[in-house]
């Protein structure tokens, strides 16, 4: 696990480990190389320029005289250079981490030594080739991993597969975004909702009409599976369940939402429990609407990679999907929706705001996400009415305070 306010001071001793950092003579690559060297790691600096690499190593050794550094000539725009670099790395007794940091951004149109548009060739193809060629070496390392730095710009990315090499048209900005897009997450991946592209088309949030609470042992830890719609009786059932099972240490959630006030109260039940309880959204599960408030009750909160913390605007008066879903859930649910939304939506929004704020969630979640999400599906333009936070956003907004 990693904490959300992780800093360089939290990096443990790396003695005996070998890191290969590309683009290590400046920027993030240089800072990573310097920090890792300070923790005792052997750092291989992959750089195009020998002069700049030597200068970077001299600067690091000026601060850390015992730094274990080696320059690896590397031009990601030249497959021959990549093969040569791999041969040098394979001379090392081991390789534990490949940090793919090198990249270029918005140059005039030019091509790599292999004939590819430079940004696409360096940022994606070269990095892909280097990683693939080093996988066998990495497999011999201790807890090996590949880290790829990218940019939030990939969210605007769109790949023109009919002009993949940008021969017919060239936009410096569009190409760099597309090259980042191939390394980062896509806006609409297979299985994602076209109208709500950050969210799954078929969320795994359970079809239970009321939230079922099931204690279960997971690898020696007692967890509580909380699955289904948040109903008015949930707080009392949850309070009783925790009292009868004081050894429960985590609550795992998947839910399509439901009664927001009950969600608020259930969150408080978790927060006020005698034991420190972790709330978790496991990989592949979705926690939507009122479920969010139950989740926020955890003092430690985890949204696993591949899990979905799904939010929407507080009022859903004309949200046809919400109404249809409530009808499917039965008459009581539909009446409850009408009563909640039409008679008390303003009050409910105030209560929700107050709960989120007191649970220490960043106010920016409200201003930057929830208040900018449509309450009703638009006919044109942005049709989204839901938003699923990325793992980085969940940590930044303090929705999650422990990394998954």
C-alpha positions as CSV (number, residue, x, y, z in Angstrom):
1,X,0.0,0.0,0.0
2,X,1.0,3.6,-0.5
3,X,-0.3,6.6,1.4
4,X,-1.8,9.5,-0.5
5,X,0.7,12.1,0.8
6,X,3.7,10.0,-0.3
7,X,6.9,12.0,-0.5
8,X,10.6,11.3,-1.2
9,X,11.1,10.8,2.5
10,X,8.9,7.7,2.3
11,X,11.2,5.9,-0.2
12,X,12.8,3.0,1.6
13,X,16.4,1.7,1.3
14,X,17.0,0.4,-2.3
15,X,20.4,-1.2,-1.7
16,X,21.1,-4.1,-4.0
17,X,18.4,-3.2,-6.5
18,X,19.1,-2.0,-10.1
19,X,16.9,0.6,-11.8
20,X,17.0,1.6,-15.5
21,X,15.7,5.2,-15.9
22,X,15.2,6.6,-19.4
23,X,15.5,10.3,-20.0
24,X,17.5,10.5,-16.8
25,X,19.6,13.6,-17.5
26,X,16.8,16.1,-16.8
27,X,13.4,16.6,-15.3
28,X,11.6,13.8,-13.6
29,X,14.1,11.2,-14.9
30,X,17.0,13.1,-13.3
31,X,15.1,13.6,-10.0
32,X,14.2,9.9,-9.9
33,X,17.7,8.8,-10.6
34,X,19.1,11.1,-7.9
35,X,16.6,9.9,-5.3
36,X,17.1,6.2,-6.1
37,X,20.9,6.7,-5.9
38,X,20.5,8.4,-2.6
39,X,18.7,5.3,-1.3
40,X,21.6,2.9,-2.4
41,X,20.2,1.7,-5.7
42,X,22.4,1.1,-8.7
43,X,21.0,3.4,-11.4
44,X,21.4,3.1,-15.1
45,X,20.8,6.4,-16.9
46,X,19.4,6.0,-20.4
47,X,20.2,9.1,-22.3
48,X,20.8,10.2,-25.9
49,X,23.6,12.7,-25.0
50,X,26.7,11.4,-23.4
51,X,27.7,14.9,-22.4
52,X,24.4,15.6,-20.6
53,X,24.4,12.2,-19.0
54,X,27.9,12.8,-17.6
55,X,26.9,16.2,-16.3
56,X,23.8,14.7,-14.6
57,X,25.9,12.0,-13.0
58,X,28.5,14.5,-11.8
59,X,25.7,16.6,-10.2
60,X,24.3,13.6,-8.4
61,X,27.8,12.5,-7.2
62,X,28.4,16.0,-5.9
63,X,25.6,15.4,-3.4
64,X,25.9,11.7,-3.0
65,X,29.6,10.8,-3.6
66,X,28.9,7.0,-3.3
67,X,26.2,7.0,-5.9
68,X,26.4,3.9,-8.1
69,X,25.6,5.2,-11.6
70,X,26.1,4.0,-15.2
71,X,25.4,5.8,-18.5
72,X,23.5,3.7,-21.1
73,X,23.5,5.4,-24.5
74,X,19.8,5.3,-25.7
75,X,17.9,6.9,-28.5
76,X,14.3,5.7,-28.5
77,X,13.9,6.9,-32.0
78,X,16.4,4.4,-33.3
79,X,15.8,0.6,-33.0
80,X,19.5,-0.1,-33.4
81,X,20.2,2.1,-30.4
82,X,17.5,0.4,-28.4
83,X,19.0,-3.1,-29.2
84,X,22.5,-1.8,-28.2
85,X,21.2,-0.4,-25.0
86,X,19.5,-3.7,-24.1
87,X,22.7,-5.5,-24.7
88,X,24.5,-3.2,-22.2
89,X,21.7,-3.6,-19.6
90,X,21.9,-7.4,-20.0
91,X,25.5,-7.2,-18.8
92,X,24.2,-6.2,-15.4
93,X,23.8,-8.9,-12.8
94,X,20.1,-8.0,-12.5
95,X,17.4,-5.5,-13.4
96,X,14.6,-4.8,-10.9
97,X,12.8,-1.8,-12.3
98,X,12.5,-0.2,-15.7
99,X,11.3,3.4,-15.4
100,X,10.1,4.6,-18.9
101,X,10.3,8.3,-18.5
102,X,11.9,9.6,-21.7
103,X,9.7,11.3,-24.2
104,X,9.5,14.3,-26.6
105,X,6.7,16.8,-26.9
106,X,5.5,19.0,-29.8
107,X,8.5,19.3,-32.1
108,X,8.2,20.3,-35.7
109,X,7.2,17.3,-37.8
110,X,10.2,15.0,-38.3
111,X,10.8,11.3,-38.5
112,X,12.8,8.8,-36.4
113,X,15.7,6.9,-37.8
114,X,13.2,4.1,-38.6
115,X,10.8,6.4,-40.5
116,X,8.1,7.0,-37.9
117,X,6.7,10.4,-36.9
118,X,9.0,11.3,-34.0
119,X,6.5,11.7,-31.2
120,X,4.7,8.5,-32.0
121,X,8.0,6.7,-32.6
122,X,9.8,7.8,-29.4
123,X,6.9,8.1,-26.9
124,X,5.2,4.9,-27.9
125,X,7.0,2.6,-30.4
126,X,10.5,3.0,-28.9
127,X,9.3,2.6,-25.4
128,X,7.2,-0.4,-26.3
129,X,10.3,-2.0,-28.0
130,X,12.6,-1.3,-25.1
131,X,10.1,-2.7,-22.6
132,X,9.5,-5.9,-24.6
133,X,13.2,-6.6,-25.1
134,X,13.9,-6.2,-21.4
135,X,11.1,-8.4,-20.0
136,X,13.3,-11.5,-19.7
137,X,15.9,-9.6,-17.9
138,X,13.3,-8.0,-15.6
139,X,11.9,-11.4,-14.8
140,X,15.1,-12.3,-13.1
141,X,14.9,-9.3,-10.8
142,X,13.5,-8.9,-7.2
143,X,9.8,-7.9,-7.4
144,X,10.3,-6.5,-10.9
145,X,8.1,-3.9,-12.3
146,X,7.8,-1.5,-15.3
147,X,6.8,2.1,-14.5
148,X,5.6,4.4,-17.4
149,X,5.2,8.1,-16.9
150,X,2.6,9.8,-19.0
151,X,0.3,12.9,-19.0
152,X,-3.2,13.8,-18.3
153,X,-3.2,15.1,-21.9
154,X,-4.0,11.5,-23.0
155,X,-7.6,12.2,-21.9
156,X,-8.1,14.2,-25.0
157,X,-6.3,11.7,-27.2
158,X,-7.7,10.3,-30.4
159,X,-5.7,8.0,-32.7
160,X,-6.1,8.4,-36.5
161,X,-5.5,4.9,-37.6
162,X,-5.9,5.9,-41.2
163,X,-2.9,8.3,-40.9
164,X,-1.0,6.7,-38.0
165,X,2.3,8.3,-39.2
166,X,0.8,11.8,-39.6
167,X,1.8,12.0,-43.2
168,X,-1.4,13.6,-44.5
169,X,-1.8,16.1,-41.7
170,X,0.3,17.0,-38.7
171,X,-0.7,18.7,-35.4
172,X,2.0,19.0,-32.8
173,X,-0.5,18.9,-30.0
174,X,-2.7,16.2,-31.5
175,X,0.2,13.8,-32.1
176,X,1.7,14.2,-28.7
177,X,-1.7,13.6,-27.1
178,X,-2.2,10.5,-29.3
179,X,1.3,9.2,-28.4
180,X,0.5,9.6,-24.7
181,X,-3.0,8.2,-25.3
182,X,-1.4,4.9,-26.3
183,X,0.5,4.7,-23.1
184,X,-2.2,5.9,-20.8
185,X,-5.9,5.1,-20.3
186,X,-8.3,5.5,-23.2
187,X,-11.3,7.8,-23.0
188,X,-13.7,5.1,-24.2
189,X,-12.2,1.6,-23.7
190,X,-14.1,-1.6,-24.7
191,X,-16.8,-2.2,-22.2
192,X,-17.1,1.5,-21.3
193,X,-20.3,3.6,-21.5
194,X,-20.2,5.8,-24.6
195,X,-22.4,8.4,-22.9
196,X,-20.3,8.2,-19.7
197,X,-16.9,7.3,-21.0
198,X,-15.1,7.2,-17.6
199,X,-17.5,4.5,-16.4
200,X,-18.3,0.9,-17.3
201,X,-21.2,0.3,-19.7
202,X,-22.4,-2.5,-17.4
203,X,-21.4,-1.6,-13.8
204,X,-20.8,-4.5,-11.4
205,X,-22.9,-3.1,-8.6
206,X,-25.2,-6.0,-7.6
207,X,-28.9,-6.4,-8.4
208,X,-29.9,-6.9,-4.7
209,X,-32.9,-4.7,-3.9
210,X,-31.6,-4.1,-0.4
211,X,-27.9,-4.2,0.7
212,X,-27.0,-7.7,1.8
213,X,-24.3,-7.8,4.6
214,X,-22.1,-11.0,4.5
215,X,-19.2,-11.5,6.9
216,X,-16.4,-13.5,5.2
217,X,-12.8,-14.6,6.0
218,X,-10.4,-13.4,3.4
219,X,-6.8,-14.7,3.8
220,X,-7.1,-14.5,7.6
221,X,-8.9,-11.2,7.6
222,X,-12.6,-10.9,8.4
223,X,-14.3,-8.6,5.9
224,X,-17.9,-7.6,5.5
225,X,-19.3,-7.8,1.9
226,X,-21.9,-5.1,1.5
227,X,-23.7,-5.7,-1.8
228,X,-26.9,-4.1,-3.2
229,X,-29.0,-1.0,-3.0
230,X,-28.7,1.2,0.0
231,X,-32.1,1.0,1.8
232,X,-33.6,2.8,4.8
233,X,-32.9,-0.2,7.1
234,X,-29.2,-0.5,6.3
235,X,-27.8,1.6,9.2
236,X,-29.6,-0.5,11.8
237,X,-28.5,-3.8,10.2
238,X,-25.0,-2.5,9.8
239,X,-24.8,-1.4,13.4
240,X,-26.0,-4.8,14.6
241,X,-23.6,-6.6,12.2
242,X,-20.6,-4.7,13.5
243,X,-21.6,-5.2,17.1
244,X,-22.0,-9.0,16.6
245,X,-18.7,-9.2,14.6
246,X,-16.2,-6.9,16.4
247,X,-13.4,-8.5,14.5
248,X,-14.5,-7.1,11.1
249,X,-11.7,-5.0,9.8
250,X,-12.9,-4.1,6.3
251,X,-16.2,-3.4,4.5
252,X,-16.2,-4.2,0.7
253,X,-18.8,-2.3,-1.2
254,X,-20.7,-2.6,-4.5
255,X,-24.0,-0.8,-5.0
256,X,-26.1,1.0,-7.5
257,X,-26.9,3.7,-4.8
258,X,-30.3,4.1,-3.2
259,X,-31.4,6.1,-0.1
260,X,-28.9,8.9,0.3
261,X,-29.8,9.7,3.9
262,X,-29.4,6.0,4.8
263,X,-26.0,6.1,3.1
264,X,-25.0,9.1,5.2
265,X,-26.1,7.4,8.4
266,X,-24.4,4.1,7.4
267,X,-21.2,6.0,6.8
268,X,-21.4,7.4,10.3
269,X,-22.0,3.9,11.7
270,X,-18.7,2.8,10.2
271,X,-16.9,6.0,11.3
272,X,-18.1,5.7,14.9
273,X,-17.4,1.9,15.3
274,X,-15.0,1.0,18.1
275,X,-12.5,-0.5,15.7
276,X,-10.8,1.3,12.9
277,X,-12.6,-0.1,9.8
278,X,-11.3,0.1,6.3
279,X,-13.8,0.6,3.5
280,X,-12.8,-0.8,0.1
281,X,-14.1,-0.9,-3.5
282,X,-12.5,-4.1,-4.9
283,X,-11.3,-4.3,-8.5
284,X,-14.2,-4.6,-10.9
285,X,-16.8,-3.4,-8.4
286,X,-18.8,-0.2,-8.6
287,X,-19.9,2.1,-5.8
288,X,-22.4,4.7,-7.0
289,X,-24.4,7.6,-5.5
290,X,-25.6,6.7,-1.9
291,X,-22.9,4.0,-1.7
292,X,-20.3,6.8,-1.9
293,X,-21.4,8.0,1.5
294,X,-21.2,4.6,3.1
295,X,-17.7,4.2,1.6
296,X,-16.6,7.6,3.0
297,X,-17.3,6.4,6.5
298,X,-14.1,4.4,6.5
299,X,-11.2,6.1,8.3
300,X,-8.9,4.3,5.8
301,X,-10.5,4.1,2.3
302,X,-9.2,2.1,-0.7
303,X,-10.3,2.3,-4.3
304,X,-8.5,-0.6,-6.0
305,X,-7.2,-0.2,-9.6
306,X,-10.0,-1.2,-11.8
307,X,-12.7,-0.3,-9.2
308,X,-15.2,2.4,-9.9
309,X,-16.1,5.2,-7.5
310,X,-19.0,6.6,-9.5
311,X,-20.5,10.0,-8.8
312,X,-23.2,12.2,-10.3
313,X,-25.0,15.5,-9.7
314,X,-27.0,15.4,-6.5
315,X,-30.5,15.9,-8.0
316,X,-31.7,13.4,-10.6
317,X,-35.2,14.9,-11.2
318,X,-35.3,14.2,-14.9
319,X,-32.7,11.5,-15.1
320,X,-34.6,8.9,-17.1
321,X,-32.2,6.1,-16.3
322,X,-32.6,6.7,-12.6
323,X,-36.4,6.7,-12.9
324,X,-36.4,3.6,-15.0
325,X,-34.1,1.8,-12.6
326,X,-36.3,2.8,-9.7
327,X,-39.4,1.4,-11.5
328,X,-37.5,-1.9,-12.0
329,X,-36.8,-1.9,-8.3
330,X,-40.5,-1.7,-7.4
331,X,-43.2,0.7,-6.4
332,X,-41.7,1.6,-3.1
333,X,-38.4,2.6,-4.7
334,X,-40.2,4.8,-7.3
335,X,-42.2,6.6,-4.7
336,X,-39.1,7.0,-2.6
337,X,-37.3,8.5,-5.6
338,X,-40.1,11.0,-6.3
339,X,-40.3,12.0,-2.6
340,X,-36.6,12.4,-2.2
341,X,-36.0,14.3,-5.4
342,X,-39.1,16.4,-5.8
343,X,-39.8,17.3,-2.2
344,X,-36.4,17.5,-0.6
345,X,-33.6,17.6,-3.2
346,X,-32.2,21.0,-2.0
347,X,-32.1,19.8,1.6
348,X,-30.6,16.5,0.6
349,X,-27.8,18.2,-1.4
350,X,-27.0,20.4,1.6
351,X,-26.8,17.3,3.9
352,X,-24.7,15.4,1.3
353,X,-22.3,18.4,1.1
354,X,-22.0,18.6,4.9
355,X,-21.4,14.8,5.2
356,X,-18.7,14.8,2.5
357,X,-17.0,17.8,4.0
358,X,-17.0,16.4,7.5
359,X,-15.6,13.1,6.1
360,X,-12.6,15.3,5.0
361,X,-13.2,14.9,1.2
362,X,-11.7,17.8,-0.7
363,X,-14.1,20.6,-1.6
364,X,-12.6,20.4,-5.1
365,X,-14.5,17.1,-5.7
366,X,-17.7,19.1,-5.4
367,X,-16.6,22.1,-7.5
368,X,-14.5,20.3,-10.1
369,X,-16.5,17.1,-10.6
370,X,-20.0,16.8,-9.0
371,X,-21.2,20.3,-9.8
372,X,-19.9,20.0,-13.4
373,X,-21.7,16.7,-14.0
374,X,-25.0,17.0,-15.8
375,X,-28.1,16.1,-13.8
376,X,-30.0,15.3,-17.1
377,X,-28.6,13.7,-20.2
378,X,-28.1,16.3,-22.9
379,X,-29.3,15.7,-26.4
380,X,-26.1,17.1,-27.9
381,X,-22.6,17.7,-26.7
382,X,-21.5,16.2,-23.4
383,X,-24.2,13.5,-22.6
384,X,-22.6,12.3,-19.4
385,X,-24.5,12.2,-16.2
386,X,-22.0,10.1,-14.3
387,X,-18.3,10.3,-13.6
388,X,-16.0,7.5,-12.4
389,X,-12.9,8.9,-10.7
390,X,-9.4,7.6,-11.7
391,X,-7.2,6.3,-8.9
392,X,-5.2,9.5,-9.0
393,X,-8.3,11.6,-8.7
394,X,-9.6,9.4,-5.8
395,X,-6.4,10.1,-3.9
396,X,-6.2,13.8,-4.9
397,X,-9.8,14.5,-3.7
398,X,-9.2,12.5,-0.6
399,X,-12.0,10.1,-1.5
400,X,-9.4,7.4,-1.0
401,X,-6.6,8.0,1.4
402,X,-4.7,4.7,1.0
403,X,-3.4,3.5,-2.4
404,X,-4.9,0.2,-3.7
